[in-house]
Amino acid sequence: MLDVEIAFCRDRVLPGSCTKTQSFCRQLVIWILLIACLYLAIVLLFAVQQDRFVFAAAGHGDRGVPADIEGLKVSELRRADGGRFRIVTVPAVLPRAIGLWFTGNKEDLFAAANTGRELARYGLTMIGSEHPGYGSSEGPPTVDSFMAEAAAAAAYARSVADASQLPLVIFGNSVGTFCAVHAASLGFADRLVLRAPPTTMLAAGKSRFGWLPVDLLLRHRFDSLAKAKDVRCPTLVLHGDCDQIVPQRLGRQLASAFAGPTQFVECHRYGHNDLPLAPEGPYGECIRAFLSAR
């Protein structure tokens, strides 16, 4: 009886259905393998090319500095590792403080000079630092060389401030905030201003590339969160609520970790690269009040 039922069921199978099922399975396996290979290729590309993400403007040559900034001066300093790097000084007419600006990862000395011109209108004689491997500053760009740049630039700016009997305000933008926080943690800053700061490079990378194994791939482990406990000077953090590169929650987390008094400003409708610092901008009064506070 059982043999009869099996034979009946075998006769009921549609002609060619097994062949179609096998073909579908083969195609499914091929697609899975293609997707896996594509993912592995993307992972490999990220591993090989990550320096282009982290140090976007490195190795792009020297653009010089703007020719229309009165009194601008370019000079060189040396890091502890012996590498040379450039700084630009933009004087204020009647300086009330010395400012030190650490640029973002897409900015060179030309950009530092332009930002220096903008911030000098607060009454700050501004010193802009160029990162290792950027413009004509010697590399390579690494965590260690950036931290060495930060220490050397801050020591120089501190000496200028002390000679002028003026306070030192250290500014950092995006990746440059790692330098600014490092310098402040070493005790160089009287005040600290951060624009769009990450807590760590790992946290910023995972927020943007969460579908990649960033924990395994990332070589450049910048970390401001670990140094926040040593930052005791007054700090102002400005962070846009539309930031798609460094989420605002990371800026809030870092601000809450500083040991000194900290003011966090949520900048509505601003992203990562468009948050204005100019005196006439929407946050000019906030910055001016912070710089004037005793």
C-alpha positions in Angstrom: 0.0 0.0 0.0 2.8 2.4 0.9 4.6 1.7 -2.4 1.5 2.5 -4.3 1.1 5.9 -2.5 4.8 6.8 -3.2 4.4 5.9 -6.8 1.2 8.0 -6.9 2.9 11.0 -5.4 5.9 10.7 -7.8 3.5 10.6 -10.7 1.8 13.8 -9.4 5.1 15.9 -9.4 5.0 18.4 -12.2 7.5 17.7 -15.0 10.6 19.8 -14.6 9.8 21.1 -11.1 12.9 19.6 -9.6 15.1 21.1 -12.2 13.5 24.5 -11.6 14.1 24.2 -7.9 17.7 23.2 -8.3 18.2 26.1 -10.7 16.7 28.6 -8.3 18.9 27.3 -5.5 22.0 27.6 -7.6 21.1 31.2 -8.5 20.4 32.0 -4.9 23.8 30.7 -3.8 25.5 32.7 -6.6 23.8 35.9 -5.5 24.8 35.3 -1.9 28.4 34.7 -2.9 28.4 37.8 -5.1 27.0 40.0 -2.2 29.5 38.5 0.2 32.4 39.2 -2.2 31.2 42.7 -2.7 31.0 43.3 1.0 34.5 41.9 1.5 35.7 44.1 -1.3 34.2 47.2 0.4 35.8 46.1 3.7 39.2 45.8 2.1 38.8 49.1 0.3 37.9 50.8 3.6 40.9 49.2 5.3 43.3 50.3 2.6 41.8 53.8 2.0 40.8 54.8 5.5 43.5 57.5 5.6 41.6 59.3 2.9 38.6 59.5 5.2 40.4 60.4 8.4 43.0 62.8 6.9 41.0 64.0 3.9 43.2 67.0 2.9 46.6 65.4 3.6 49.0 65.1 0.7 47.1 67.6 -1.5 50.0 70.1 -1.7 50.5 73.6 -0.5 47.9 76.3 -1.4 49.8 79.0 0.4 47.9 81.6 2.4 45.4 84.3 1.6 47.2 87.4 0.3 44.6 89.9 1.6 45.1 89.4 5.4 47.0 92.3 6.9 49.9 91.4 9.2 49.6 87.7 8.5 52.8 85.7 9.3 53.7 82.1 8.5 56.4 80.4 10.6 57.5 76.9 11.5 57.6 74.8 14.7 59.0 71.4 15.4 57.2 68.5 17.0 58.8 66.3 19.6 59.3 63.7 16.9 61.4 66.2 15.0 58.9 66.9 12.2 58.4 70.4 11.0 54.9 71.9 10.8 53.6 75.4 9.9 51.6 77.9 11.8 50.0 81.1 10.7 49.5 84.1 12.9 46.7 86.6 12.3 47.0 89.7 14.6 44.2 91.5 16.3 44.3 95.3 16.5 43.8 95.4 20.3 44.2 91.8 21.4 42.3 90.7 24.5 43.6 87.1 24.3 45.7 84.8 22.2 43.8 82.1 20.2 45.1 78.8 18.9 43.0 77.1 16.2 43.3 73.4 15.3 41.7 72.7 11.9 39.4 69.9 10.7 40.5 67.1 8.5 39.7 68.9 5.3 41.5 72.1 6.2 45.0 73.3 5.5 47.0 76.4 6.4 45.0 78.5 3.9 41.8 77.5 5.7 43.4 78.1 9.1 44.3 81.7 8.0 40.8 82.4 6.9 39.3 81.1 10.2 41.9 83.1 12.0 40.8 86.3 10.3 37.2 85.5 11.3 38.1 84.8 15.0 40.5 87.8 15.2 37.4 90.0 15.1 36.6 88.9 18.6 39.8 90.6 19.6 42.0 87.6 19.5 45.5 87.3 18.0 45.0 84.0 16.3 47.6 81.2 15.7 46.5 78.5 13.2 48.3 75.2 13.2 48.7 72.9 10.2 48.4 69.2 10.7 51.3 66.8 9.9 51.2 65.7 6.2 49.0 68.7 5.3 50.3 71.4 3.0 54.1 71.5 3.4 54.1 70.3 7.0 56.0 67.1 7.4 54.1 63.9 8.1 53.0 61.3 8.3 49.5 62.1 9.7 49.0 59.7 12.7 47.5 60.0 16.1 51.0 60.4 17.6 52.1 63.1 15.2 48.8 65.0 15.7 49.2 64.9 19.5 52.9 66.0 19.1 51.7 68.9 16.9 49.1 69.8 19.5 51.6 69.9 22.3 54.2 71.9 20.4 51.7 74.4 19.0 50.1 74.9 22.5 53.4 75.4 24.1 54.3 78.1 21.6 50.9 79.8 21.9 51.2 79.6 25.7 54.6 81.4 25.6 53.1 84.1 23.4 50.2 84.5 25.7 52.4 84.7 28.8 54.8 87.2 27.2 51.8 89.4 26.3 50.2 88.8 29.7 47.0 87.6 28.0 44.9 84.4 28.4 45.1 81.6 25.9 41.9 80.3 24.2 42.3 77.0 22.3 39.8 76.2 19.5 39.3 72.9 17.7 37.1 71.9 14.8 36.0 68.3 14.2 39.2 66.2 14.0 41.1 69.2 15.3 39.2 68.9 18.6 41.3 65.9 19.4 44.3 68.2 19.3 42.5 70.9 21.3 41.4 68.6 24.0 44.9 67.0 24.2 46.5 70.5 24.6 43.9 71.5 27.2 44.4 68.2 29.2 48.1 69.2 29.4 47.1 72.5 31.1 47.9 74.9 28.3 44.4 76.4 27.9 42.7 79.1 29.9 39.6 78.5 27.8 38.5 75.8 25.3 36.1 76.1 22.4 35.1 73.0 20.4 33.0 72.8 17.3 31.4 69.5 16.4 33.7 67.3 18.6 33.7 63.5 18.5 34.3 61.5 21.7 36.5 59.1 19.9 37.3 58.4 16.3 35.9 54.9 16.8 32.6 56.2 18.0 32.4 58.6 15.0 33.4 55.9 12.6 30.8 53.4 13.9 28.0 56.0 13.8 28.7 56.6 10.1 29.8 53.2 8.9 28.0 50.9 11.4 27.6 48.2 8.7 31.3 47.8 8.6 33.6 46.1 11.2 35.1 49.5 12.2 36.3 48.0 15.5 38.6 45.7 13.6 39.6 48.1 10.8 40.3 51.4 12.4 44.0 52.2 12.8 43.8 55.8 14.0 42.4 55.6 17.5 41.9 59.3 18.5 40.3 59.6 21.9 39.2 62.8 23.6 36.9 61.0 26.1 39.8 59.4 27.9 41.4 62.9 28.4 38.3 64.8 29.3 38.8 64.2 33.1 42.0 66.3 32.9 40.4 69.3 31.2 39.6 71.7 34.0 39.4 75.0 32.1 36.0 76.5 31.1 34.8 74.9 27.9 32.3 75.9 25.3 30.9 73.1 22.9 28.9 74.0 19.8 27.3 71.2 17.9 24.7 71.1 15.1 21.6 69.0 15.5 21.7 68.1 11.8 25.3 66.8 12.0 25.5 63.6 9.9 29.2 63.0 10.3 29.6 63.4 14.1 26.2 63.0 15.8 25.4 65.6 18.3 25.1 62.9 21.1 28.8 62.4 20.9 29.4 66.1 21.5 27.0 66.0 24.5 28.7 63.0 25.9 32.1 64.6 25.7 30.9 67.9 27.2 29.5 66.0 30.2 32.8 64.3 30.7 35.0 67.5 31.2 36.1 68.2 34.7 35.8 71.9 34.4 32.7 74.1 33.9 31.2 73.3 30.5 28.5 75.0 28.3 26.9 72.9 25.6 25.1 74.8 22.8 22.7 72.9 20.5 22.9 74.6 17.1 19.6 74.1 15.4 19.5 73.2 11.7 23.3 73.1 11.3 25.3 70.2 10.2 29.0 69.3 10.5 30.6 71.8 8.1 28.3 74.8 8.1 28.2 75.8 11.8 29.2 79.6 11.8 31.6 81.1 14.3 31.7 84.6 13.0 30.9 87.5 15.5 27.9 88.5 13.4 26.6 85.0 13.2 23.8 83.4 15.3 26.3 82.2 17.9 28.5 85.3 17.9 27.0 86.7 21.1 27.4 83.3 22.8 31.0 83.0 21.9 31.7 86.7 22.9 30.1 86.2 26.3 32.1 83.0 26.8 35.4 84.8 25.9 34.5 87.7 28.2 33.5 85.7 31.3 35.7 85.8 34.3 
